[in-house]
C-alpha cells in the first residue's frame, strides 16, 4: 500500500509523460482529511498520512511511481451558486459567509458556498439570486496555497 505524506508533489509534466494517470475523486470535505485509507479510480489502495491542516486541491499530484502517478480530482457536490449584482454585493456576501465560518469559492462571476440551510437563510435575508447546483467545490483556503498563477487569495500568491 502506498502511503501519501505530502499534499502536493512538485513534478513537471515531462516527468509524468508516458505514465498511467490514476485519480482520487474527492469532495471538498474528503480533500481535508489528513488520515484515511482511500481507493483510487483504478482500484489501488492508498493511505493518507498528511500533515495536520493539509488540504488536497484538484490537480495536485500526490504520488509518482515507475509507471503511474496519482492526481486529485474534485467530485461534484451540492452547492449554492450565488449571483451578486455587483462587486460591492460580492464583497458583502463574502464577508457574511466568512463571518459565519463557511467556505467560499469563486467560479467566474459566481460565488459558491456549501448547500446548507444557514446559507439559504443568509441569501434570503440579503435578497440575492441563487440556485442549487452540483459542482466541484474548491474554496479559498486561508493561509493555503494555489498552484496556478493568478488564483491565489489576492494576487496569485499565498500570504
Order of alpha helices (4+ residues) and beta strands (2+ residues): beta-alpha-beta-alpha-beta-beta-beta-beta-beta-alpha-beta-beta-alpha-beta
